Amino acid sequence: MTETTSFKHVSYLWDDAKAAELAGDEVALLIYRSNLLGADLRLTNYGGGNTSCKVTSPDPLTGQDTPVMWVKGSGGDLGTLKKSGLAALYLDRLHALKNRYRGLEFEDEMVNLFNYCIYDLDSKAPSIDTPLHAFLPFKHVDHLHPDAAIAIAAAKDGEQIVKDLFGGTLGWVPWQRPGFDLGLQLERCLAENPGIRGIFLGSHGLFTWGDTAYESYLNTLEVIERCAEYLEENYGKKGPVLVGKK
Ligand SMILES: [Zn+2]
């Protein structure tokens, strides 16, 4: 991953001093990162996208440490996200739901089961994107709808463009309605392409991640910047840059 903090097509807003005040509080850093991402509408549309982090916290029932995922809940916007807009869920319970999954035609019944996975009782209602974050093993995960990435994700030869642009470091999952099954597709894509830095969702958007809130933020900006550069480099050169899907 190249470390650069100078971007032309996206706003780099990370403030080291502010982040240092939040150091050690992964949920506060998640909220901080989310607000920065949501502040630049080129990164995601209003109300679109979601972010998450995975931490280890004591289970109130047993006192034992257990993995917990904090993820943006249903509704609201990343730019103004607060702790009350997050849902916190037991990660192992979310994974255990795979044993209850009966297949694509029944995936909507999984949404109700998310409620049985809630860890923090003040959680916002979990969104249908919850399994998309849960089934990726990374500590911090961003899912956005960036204009530049969607332009490529919705192009007829989008998958090939992503391959050419990122040299196999980004995966590709074809369009599928968000839900439990798409989470499984992301998990499969990562298993088949270990070491990737993100996944394009055909006609939809982008998943990127990192070990820390900052690494995830930077990875997200770098991928979107590269997409925007590609569009800029190719505008007007060879007729239409992209041809949309039928
Ligand atoms: Zn989305």
Boltz pocket constraint, residues with backbone or C-beta under 6 A from the ligand:
constraints:
  - pocket:
      binder: B
      contacts: [[A, 49], [A, 143], [A, 144], [A, 145], [A, 178], [A, 204], [A, 205]]
      max_distance: 6.0
